[in-house]
C-alpha cells in the first residue's frame, strides 16, 4: 500500500492543502539541454503555466500553443483552437479553467507543451516535487534553476534552426548573407551568450504574473481524471473511441501511462567522501585543472576573436606555456614535441585545438572566464572556493547526463536508435551507482549474464554491438570529468564492426555484406578482456546529486541518525544487513535506549503492508536493545491492547531465552502467529502471483517449511488481514507446493466463515 501523502489526506478530509508544485521544463531537441525549473501554486491554472513558460524561455506569445497530458487529452486556448484539426475528438480543455494540480496530480506526472505549430517548440514538463506552502504565504511564480540562455528568436525553424544560429555565432564570419545572417549579427552585437542563465532576471519577470486560483471544477475533455497509475472505469465516451471492439463500459483500465510512482528504483545507501577530498579530486581532474589554470592565465585579460576564443598567437602560447598538450592522447600530434610545433605553427583558429577548446569553453561556461570588450578575464585558481567548484563540477556532470538522456550517447544516431542508446546509458548509470564501492562494472560480466539468461541470436548480437559502443562512449565521457575510472579492453575496435553491421542493417543492407558478422566478431573477442569502469568517490557524489535532482531517492548512510523511528524503519526497508546495522548504530547513538524503544514501538501501529514491513524491521532493531530501561518499555507495551505494538513487544521479549522475567509461552506463540500473518501480508501486497511466489521463496520467515507446523491453525489468528492473506498466499503457492497451497486455501475459507 502506497503511503498517503499529506496533501491527499487533506483532500480526503475536505480541507484545502496549500501547496506549490516544482516543475522541470525541458525544451526538447536542444543540445546542450535548455531547461528551466519553476515553482507555481498547485491551484493556479494551466494558463498561468503557459504564461510562465513564455517568460522563462523568452518566447513572445505570438503563436498558438497546446498542452497534452499523459492520457492524450489536450488543453489550451479553446477559443483559438476550435477550427484547427488537432486530433482531439472530444475537444480541447480550457487551460484557464483547469487547475495545474488536477493535471499534474502526483510527483513524476508529465505534460507536453508545444508552442508554434510551425516551428514546433516542444517542451517536456515533469512534476518533481509537491512543496507545502504555509497558510497565508504569498502566492508567487518563481524560477529556481535552469541551464542556458533564453531562445534568441522565434520563427527560425525550431530546434534545428536554433542549432544553426548557435553554430553561426561560433563561426568567425557568421551566417554571412544567409537566412540567419541578420539575426546572428544582431545577437553578436548585443553580446548574446547562449551559455548564460539569468535566474534572477527570469524570477523578476515571473513576479509580474498573478497566479489566480481556479476552482478545479472544470471537467477534463476525456472523462474523469484518475490519479497517475490508478485504475478508473471506462466511460461511454471511452468505448465509443475504442478500435479493438473489446472494450465495454465499466471495464477497469490503468489510468497512468508510465505506471505508478512506486516504479522509482530503490538504490542502496552510500557514504560520501569528505568535502575537502572531493574538492581536491575536482582540482585533480586534468580537464578542470586546465580550465582553472586558463582562468588564472587570463587574469590580466587576453584578446579574443569575434568567436570568443583566443587569438591564434595567444592560443599557441597557452598550449605551450600551460602545457595543455598533456590533455592529448598518445596518438595526437600534440603529444610529440616536433609534431606539436608544426601543428601550432599552422594554427588558424583556437577552435581547431581540442586540448585548448575543451578547457576553454568549460571555463567560460562555468564563469571562471568572462568575456567583455574583446578580452577574456579570469581569476586565480584559488578564487574558486570549494563549494562553488563542487557546484560547478556537479552541474557539468548533470549537463552531460541530461544531454545523454535527451539525445543518446552515440553521435549520429537518431530516432529509436538514439533512444535505445539513451536507455542503455541510463541503465549503466544505475549499475555504476548501485555497485559496491571500488567494484568494476565489466562489459564481459554483463555479456555473460545476458547469455545465461538465454539471450542469443542475430538480434541480440546486433544489440550487443550497440551496447558495447555505448558502454565505451559513456565510460570515456565520464572519465573525462573524473567521475569514473575507465579501462578500455584489449581490442580497441572490438565493438566497431558489429555496430557497423547494425547500422548497415538499419539502412537496408544485409548483415555481413562488407564487414564482419556479429557472430564472427564475438568469436574474435574470445580471450580478450572487454571494457570496464568503476565509479570514483567524486563520481558517486555527482551522480547522487543528479539522481536526487531527477527525483530518485538516493539515501546516505547515517542520514537517519536524527530522524524519528517511523522514518528510520521506512528507510531501512531496502538496506542490506550490514548497512542496516551501521545505520541503526548511528541512530541509537543519538538517543537513550528507552526513548529508542518507545519510538520504535509507536511506529509499529498501523494497518497495511507498509506498516507490516515497518514492524518486521522494528523486531530486528529491538532485538539488540538489552538495556534494562528499554526492557521495561517492552514489558509495558506487551501488556497494552494496541495491536502491532503489543505483538512486536511480546515477540521480542519471548525471543530472549535468558530473560529474568520470561514471557508466557502461550502469549509469545500467539504474538508470533499474528506477526507471521503480518509478514505474509507484505508478500500478499505484491499483488502479482509471480512476485508473491518469488518473495515467498526468498523470505526465510515465511518459507514453506516454516508454515507446515502452523498452517492449519492460522485461520484462528485475530489479524485484520488473516482471511485475505491466507487466500492470496494459497493462490501464490500453487507453483511452489500444491499440497501446502491447498491447506492455505482451506484455512482461508475457515477464516472467511468465522468473519
ZAMARGU-4260 file (C-alpha; in steps of 0.2 Angstrom, whole numbers, plus 5000, padded with zeros to 4 digits):
<rodrens>
0) 5000/5000/5000 | 5007/5017/4995 | 5009/5030/5009 | 4996/5043/5009 | 5004/5060/5005
5) 4999/5075/5017 | 4990/5084/5003 | 4980/5068/4998 | 4975/5066/5016 | 4969/5084/5017
10) 4959/5082/5002 | 4950/5067/5009 | 4947/5077/5025 | 4938/5090/5014 | 4952/5103/5018
15) 4962/5114/5005 | 4980/5109/5005 | 4990/5125/5001 | 5005/5119/4991 | 5017/5123/4977
20) 5022/5112/4963 | 5041/5112/4957 | 5041/5108/4938 | 5056/5104/4927 | 5053/5111/4909
25) 5065/5105/4896 | 5065/5111/4878 | 5066/5095/4868 | 5080/5093/4855 | 5092/5106/4862
30) 5110/5101/4864 | 5116/5105/4877 | 5099/5104/4885 | 5090/5121/4888 | 5078/5119/4903
35) 5070/5128/4917 | 5064/5124/4935 | 5049/5134/4941 | 5038/5134/4956 | 5019/5138/4955
40) 5004/5136/4966 | 4995/5120/4963 | 4978/5128/4962 | 4983/5140/4949 | 4978/5137/4930
45) 4987/5129/4916 | 4985/5146/4908 | 4997/5153/4921 | 5009/5139/4917 | 5008/5144/4899
50) 5012/5162/4904 | 5027/5156/4915 | 5034/5146/4901 | 5033/5160/4889 | 5043/5171/4901
55) 5055/5158/4907 | 5061/5153/4889 | 5060/5171/4881 | 5045/5167/4869 | 5035/5182/4863
60) 5017/5174/4864 | 5013/5177/4845 | 5009/5159/4841 | 4997/5145/4846 | 5001/5133/4859
65) 4994/5117/4866 | 4996/5106/4882 | 4994/5087/4881 | 4993/5076/4897 | 4998/5058/4899
70) 4981/5052/4894 | 4982/5061/4877 | 4970/5075/4882 | 4973/5092/4876 | 4972/5109/4885
75) 4974/5127/4878 | 4965/5142/4872 | 4950/5133/4867 | 4943/5148/4858 | 4958/5150/4846
80) 4960/5131/4844 | 4942/5127/4839 | 4944/5127/4820 | 4961/5118/4820 | 4961/5099/4817
85) 4972/5093/4832 | 4965/5075/4833 | 4955/5078/4849 | 4938/5071/4846 | 4931/5077/4862
90) 4938/5095/4860 | 4952/5104/4870 | 4950/5108/4888 | 4950/5126/4894 | 4968/5129/4901
95) 4961/5144/4911 | 4948/5134/4920 | 4960/5119/4923 | 4970/5118/4939 | 4988/5114/4937
100) 4987/5102/4952 | 4972/5092/4944 | 4983/5088/4928 | 4999/5085/4937 | 4992/5075/4951
105) 5007/5066/4958 | 5026/5068/4958 | 5033/5061/4941 | 5017/5066/4931 | 5021/5074/4915
110) 5014/5086/4902 | 5019/5090/4884 | 5018/5109/4879 | 5020/5114/4861 | 5022/5132/4856
115) 5021/5137/4837 | 5013/5123/4827 | 5025/5128/4813 | 5042/5128/4822 | 5035/5115/4835
120) 5045/5121/4850 | 5041/5106/4861 | 5043/5107/4880 | 5043/5092/4892 | 5036/5096/4909
125) 5038/5085/4924 | 5031/5087/4942 | 5047/5085/4953 | 5040/5089/4970 | 5025/5095/4979
130) 5030/5108/4992 | 5019/5113/5007 | 5016/5131/5007 | 5012/5139/5024 | 4995/5146/5026
135) 4995/5165/5022 | 5011/5164/5012 | 5012/5174/4996 | 5007/5165/4980 | 5021/5168/4968
140) 5028/5160/4952 | 5047/5159/4953 | 5062/5151/4944 | 5073/5141/4955 | 5085/5133/4942
145) 5089/5130/4924 | 5103/5129/4911 | 5107/5140/4895 | 5100/5157/4890 | 5083/5161/4883
150) 5080/5156/4865 | 5086/5170/4855 | 5072/5172/4842 | 5056/5164/4836 | 5052/5159/4818
155) 5069/5151/4815 | 5064/5134/4811 | 5063/5126/4828 | 5077/5117/4837 | 5086/5114/4820
160) 5086/5132/4816 | 5092/5136/4834 | 5106/5124/4832 | 5111/5133/4816 | 5110/5150/4824
165) 5121/5145/4838 | 5134/5137/4826 | 5135/5153/4816 | 5138/5163/4832 | 5154/5152/4835
170) 5159/5155/4817 | 5171/5170/4813 | 5161/5175/4798 | 5144/5171/4805 | 5130/5167/4793
175) 5135/5179/4780 | 5121/5184/4769 | 5111/5168/4773 | 5094/5167/4781 | 5101/5169/4798
180) 5114/5182/4794 | 5105/5197/4801 | 5100/5188/4817 | 5117/5182/4820 | 5124/5199/4818
185) 5112/5207/4830 | 5115/5194/4843 | 5134/5196/4841 | 5132/5215/4843 | 5121/5213/4858
190) 5134/5201/4867 | 5122/5186/4867 | 5129/5172/4877 | 5120/5155/4874 | 5128/5148/4890
195) 5122/5162/4901 | 5107/5158/4913 | 5099/5173/4922 | 5088/5165/4936 | 5086/5182/4945
200) 5080/5190/4929 | 5068/5177/4925 | 5061/5177/4943 | 5059/5196/4942 | 5049/5194/4926
205) 5039/5180/4933 | 5035/5190/4948 | 5024/5201/4937 | 5012/5186/4935 | 4996/5184/4946
210) 4993/5166/4949 | 4975/5167/4952 | 4967/5151/4960 | 4955/5141/4949 | 4941/5130/4957
215) 4947/5114/4949 | 4929/5110/4945 | 4932/5110/4926 | 4930/5093/4918 | 4944/5087/4908
220) 4940/5084/4889 | 4942/5065/4891 | 4932/5059/4906 | 4937/5059/4924 | 4955/5061/4929
225) 4961/5047/4939 | 4977/5048/4949 | 4993/5043/4939 | 4995/5024/4939 | 4977/5022/4947
230) 4963/5012/4940 | 4947/5020/4933 | 4932/5013/4924 | 4929/5015/4905 | 4915/5028/4901
235) 4903/5028/4886 | 4914/5040/4878 | 4929/5029/4880 | 4920/5014/4872 | 4915/5025/4858
240) 4933/5029/4854 | 4939/5011/4855 | 4945/5002/4839 | 4948/4985/4846 | 4930/4981/4849
245) 4933/4973/4866 | 4931/4987/4877 | 4915/4989/4887 | 4908/5002/4898 | 4913/4999/4916
250) 4929/4989/4912 | 4944/4994/4923 | 4959/5002/4915 | 4975/5008/4921 | 4974/5027/4920
255) 4993/5030/4921 | 5004/5029/4905 | 5020/5026/4914 | 5015/5016/4929 | 5014/5021/4947
260) 5026/5031/4956 | 5032/5015/4965 | 5042/5011/4950 | 5056/5023/4955 | 5071/5012/4959
265) 5077/5009/4977 | 5095/5012/4977 | 5107/5006/4990 | 5113/5019/5004 | 5130/5025/5001
270) 5143/5035/5010 | 5152/5051/5003 | 5170/5056/5004 | 5174/5072/5015 | 5171/5088/5006
275) 5189/5093/5006 | 5194/5077/4997 | 5180/5079/4984 | 5186/5097/4980 | 5204/5091/4979
280) 5198/5077/4967 | 5190/5090/4956 | 5206/5101/4955 | 5215/5084/4951 | 5204/5081/4935
285) 5215/5086/4921 | 5201/5095/4911 | 5196/5105/4926 | 5214/5108/4931 | 5217/5115/4914
290) 5201/5126/4915 | 5207/5133/4932 | 5225/5137/4925 | 5217/5145/4910 | 5207/5156/4921
295) 5222/5161/4931 | 5232/5164/4914 | 5218/5176/4909 | 5218/5186/4925 | 5226/5202/4916
300) 5215/5200/4901 | 5218/5191/4885 | 5212/5196/4867 | 5199/5186/4859 | 5191/5185/4842
305) 5173/5188/4837 | 5170/5170/4840 | 5175/5172/4858 | 5191/5162/4858 | 5209/5166/4860
310) 5218/5174/4845 | 5229/5161/4836 | 5245/5168/4843 | 5239/5168/4861 | 5232/5150/4858
315) 5249/5144/4853 | 5256/5152/4869 | 5243/5145/4880 | 5245/5127/4874 | 5264/5128/4877
320) 5265/5139/4892 | 5251/5129/4902 | 5257/5113/4894 | 5239/5109/4889 | 5245/5097/4876
325) 5246/5085/4890 | 5227/5083/4888 | 5230/5075/4871 | 5231/5056/4869 | 5246/5047/4864
330) 5240/5046/4846 | 5238/5065/4845 | 5250/5076/4835 | 5251/5087/4851 | 5259/5073/4861
335) 5275/5074/4851 | 5286/5090/4853 | 5291/5091/4834 | 5273/5087/4828 | 5266/5099/4841
340) 5277/5114/4835 | 5272/5110/4817 | 5253/5109/4821 | 5254/5125/4831 | 5263/5135/4818
345) 5249/5131/4805 | 5236/5135/4818 | 5222/5147/4811 | 5209/5146/4825 | 5210/5141/4843
350) 5194/5131/4840 | 5205/5119/4830 | 5214/5113/4845 | 5204/5101/4856 | 5217/5102/4871
355) 5213/5121/4872 | 5195/5121/4866 | 5188/5109/4879 | 5195/5118/4894 | 5192/5135/4887
360) 5173/5133/4885 | 5172/5124/4902 | 5180/5139/4910 | 5169/5151/4900 | 5153/5141/4903
365) 5157/5140/4921 | 5160/5158/4924 | 5179/5156/4928 | 5182/5166/4912 | 5171/5181/4907
370) 5172/5189/4890 | 5170/5208/4889 | 5176/5221/4877 | 5185/5209/4866 | 5196/5202/4880
375) 5194/5187/4891 | 5196/5190/4910 | 5199/5176/4923 | 5204/5174/4941 | 5216/5165/4951
380) 5213/5146/4953 | 5211/5150/4972 | 5197/5162/4968 | 5185/5147/4966 | 5180/5141/4983
385) 5177/5123/4987 | 5158/5124/4987 | 5157/5134/4971 | 5169/5122/4962 | 5159/5107/4968
390) 5143/5115/4962 | 5151/5119/4945 | 5158/5101/4943 | 5141/5094/4948 | 5132/5105/4936
395) 5144/5100/4922 | 5141/5081/4925 | 5122/5084/4926 | 5123/5093/4909 | 5132/5078/4902
400) 5119/5066/4909 | 5105/5077/4903 | 5112/5078/4885 | 5114/5059/4885 | 5096/5057/4891
405) 5089/5068/4878 | 5099/5063/4863 | 5108/5046/4867 | 5126/5043/4870 | 5132/5040/4852
410) 5134/5054/4839 | 5125/5052/4823 | 5111/5040/4830 | 5093/5047/4830 | 5076/5041/4832
415) 5073/5024/4840 | 5092/5020/4840 | 5096/5036/4849 | 5083/5032/4862 | 5090/5015/4864
420) 5107/5021/4867 | 5100/5034/4880 | 5091/5019/4889 | 5107/5009/4888 | 5117/5023/4896
425) 5103/5026/4909 | 5104/5008/4914 | 5123/5009/4915 | 5122/5024/4926 | 5111/5014/4938
430) 5123/4999/4938 | 5138/5011/4942 | 5129/5019/4957 | 5122/5003/4964 | 5139/4993/4963
435) 5149/4991/4979 | 5162/5004/4982 | 5178/5001/4971 | 5168/4987/4961 | 5171/4987/4942
440) 5156/4986/4930 | 5163/4975/4917 | 5156/4973/4900 | 5161/4955/4899 | 5151/4951/4915
445) 5136/4959/4908 | 5138/4950/4892 | 5139/4933/4901 | 5124/4937/4912 | 5114/4940/4896
450) 5120/4924/4889 | 5115/4914/4905 | 5098/4922/4904 | 5096/4914/4886 | 5099/4929/4876
455) 5106/4924/4859 | 5104/4926/4840 | 5107/4939/4827 | 5096/4952/4835 | 5105/4950/4852
460) 5122/4951/4843 | 5117/4967/4835 | 5110/4975/4851 | 5126/4969/4860 | 5137/4979/4847
465) 5127/4994/4851 | 5128/4991/4870 | 5147/4989/4869 | 5149/5005/4859 | 5138/5014/4871
470) 5147/5007/4886 | 5164/5014/4879 | 5157/5031/4874 | 5149/5033/4892 | 5165/5027/4900
475) 5176/5039/4891 | 5164/5054/4894 | 5163/5051/4912 | 5181/5048/4914 | 5185/5065/4906
480) 5176/5073/4921 | 5184/5061/4934 | 5168/5053/4938 | 5174/5035/4933 | 5190/5026/4932
485) 5189/5019/4914 | 5199/5005/4907 | 5197/5000/4888 | 5198/4982/4883 | 5212/4973/4874
490) 5204/4976/4857 | 5201/4994/4853 | 5189/4990/4839 | 5180/4976/4846 | 5163/4984/4845
495) 5165/4994/4829 | 5162/4980/4816 | 5146/4973/4824 | 5140/4991/4826 | 5144/4995/4808
500) 5134/4979/4803 | 5120/4985/4814 | 5119/5002/4805 | 5120/4994/4788 | 5106/4983/4793
505) 5095/4998/4799 | 5100/5006/4782 | 5093/4992/4772 | 5109/4982/4769 | 5110/4964/4773
510) 5121/4959/4788 | 5139/4954/4784 | 5139/4962/4767 | 5156/4971/4769 | 5160/4969/4787
515) 5162/4955/4799 | 5147/4947/4805 | 5141/4949/4823 | 5144/4931/4827 | 5161/4931/4820
520) 5166/4947/4829 | 5160/4938/4845 | 5172/4924/4841 | 5186/4936/4838 | 5184/4943/4855
525) 5187/4926/4864 | 5201/4928/4876 | 5201/4947/4876 | 5196/4957/4891 | 5182/4969/4887
530) 5180/4987/4893 | 5176/4991/4912 | 5173/5006/4923 | 5170/5010/4941 | 5163/5025/4950
535) 5176/5036/4959 | 5171/5044/4975 | 5169/5061/4966 | 5158/5052/4953 | 5147/5045/4967
540) 5145/5062/4974 | 5140/5069/4957 | 5129/5055/4952 | 5119/5055/4968 | 5116/5074/4966
545) 5110/5071/4949 | 5098/5057/4954 | 5091/5067/4968 | 5088/5081/4956 | 5079/5069/4945
550) 5068/5064/4960 | 5076/5047/4963 | 5078/5043/4981 | 5097/5041/4984 | 5099/5038/5003
555) 5115/5041/5013 | 5121/5030/5027 | 5119/5040/5043 | 5106/5052/5036 | 5093/5044/5048
560) 5103/5047/5063 | 5092/5061/5070 | 5076/5055/5061 | 5061/5049/5070 | 5058/5030/5072
565) 5045/5029/5058 | 5056/5037/5046 | 5071/5026/5051 | 5060/5010/5049 | 5054/5016/5032
570) 5071/5020/5026 | 5079/5003/5032 | 5067/4993/5021 | 5080/4992/5006 | 5096/4991/5017
575) 5107/4976/5017 | 5110/4968/5035 | 5127/4977/5036 | 5120/4993/5030 | 5106/4991/5042
580) 5117/4988/5057 | 5128/5003/5053 | 5113/5014/5051 | 5104/5008/5067 | 5121/5011/5077
585) 5121/5029/5072 | 5103/5031/5076 | 5104/5023/5093 | 5119/5034/5097 | 5108/5050/5096
590) 5095/5044/5109 | 5093/5034/5125 | 5088/5016/5124 | 5072/5019/5132 | 5067/5033/5120
595) 5073/5022/5106 | 5061/5008/5112 | 5046/5020/5114 | 5049/5027/5097 | 5051/5010/5088
600) 5035/5003/5096 | 5025/5019/5092 | 5030/5016/5074 | 5023/4998/5074 | 5005/5004/5075
605) 4995/5004/5059 | 4987/4993/5045 | 4993/4988/5028 | 5008/4980/5020 | 5019/4996/5024
610) 5015/4996/5042 | 5019/4977/5042 | 5035/4980/5034 | 5040/4993/5047 | 5035/4980/5061
615) 5047/4967/5053 | 5061/4979/5054 | 5057/4985/5071 | 5059/4967/5078 | 5076/4967/5071
620) 5081/4983/5079 | 5073/4980/5096 | 5081/4963/5097 | 5098/4972/5100 | 5091/4983/5114
625) 5096/4974/5130 | 5096/4990/5141 | 5086/4987/5157 | 5076/5003/5153 | 5072/4998/5136
630) 5066/4981/5143 | 5054/4989/5155 | 5047/4999/5140 | 5045/4982/5130 | 5036/4974/5145
635) 5024/4988/5147 | 5020/4988/5128 | 5017/4969/5129 | 5003/4972/5142 | 4995/4985/5131
640) 4980/4982/5120 | 4987/4991/5105 | 4989/4979/5090 | 5005/4979/5082 | 5014/4987/5096
645) 5009/4973/5108 | 5014/4959/5097 | 5031/4966/5092 | 5035/4969/5111 | 5029/4952/5116
650) 5038/4943/5102 | 5054/4952/5106 | 5053/4948/5124 | 5049/4930/5120 | 5064/4928/5109
655) 5075/4932/5124 | 5078/4914/5131 | 5089/4921/5145 | 5077/4935/5151 | 5075/4936/5170
660) 5056/4938/5168 | 5052/4926/5153 | 5036/4929/5143 | 5022/4916/5145 | 5025/4904/5130
665) 5006/4904/5125 | 5007/4923/5123 | 5023/4923/5114 | 5016/4909/5102 | 5000/4920/5099
670) 5011/4935/5095 | 5022/4925/5084 | 5007/4919/5073 | 5000/4936/5072 | 5017/4943/5066
675) 5018/4928/5054 | 5001/4934/5046 | 5008/4951/5046 | 5024/4946/5037 | 5014/4936/5024
680) 5003/4952/5021 | 5019/4961/5014 | 5020/4947/5001 | 5002/4947/4998 | 5003/4966/4995
685) 5014/4962/4980 | 4998/4959/4970 | 5005/4948/4956 | 5007/4929/4959 | 5024/4929/4951
690) 5030/4942/4963 | 5022/4934/4978 | 5030/4917/4974 | 5047/4925/4972 | 5045/4934/4988
695) 5039/4919/4997 | 5054/4909/4992 | 5066/4922/4996 | 5059/4926/5014 | 5066/4914/5026
700) 5052/4918/5039 | 5038/4913/5028 | 5047/4898/5018 | 5035/4883/5016 | 5044/4873/5030
705) 5040/4887/5042 | 5022/4886/5038 | 5020/4867/5039 | 5018/4867/5058 | 5005/4881/5059
710) 4995/4882/5043 | 4980/4873/5050 | 4979/4885/5065 | 4982/4901/5056 | 4964/4904/5052
715) 4961/4907/5071 | 4974/4922/5071 | 4965/4938/5075 | 4974/4949/5062 | 4963/4960/5051
720) 4971/4953/5035 | 4970/4935/5040 | 4957/4929/5028 | 4964/4939/5013 | 4982/4934/5016
725) 4978/4916/5018 | 4968/4916/5001 | 4981/4926/4992 | 4996/4916/4998 | 4987/4900/4995
730) 4984/4905/4977 | 5003/4911/4975 | 5009/4894/4982 | 5001/4884/4968 | 5018/4883/4959
735) 5028/4880/4974 | 5019/4867/4985 | 5002/4862/4979 | 4998/4852/4995 | 5003/4867/5006
740) 4993/4879/4994 | 4978/4868/4996 | 4979/4869/5015 | 4981/4888/5015 | 4966/4890/5004
745) 4956/4879/5016 | 4962/4889/5031 | 4956/4905/5021 | 4939/4898/5019 | 4938/4895/5038
750) 4944/4912/5042 | 4930/4919/5030 | 4917/4909/5038 | 4922/4915/5055 | 4920/4933/5050
</rodrens>
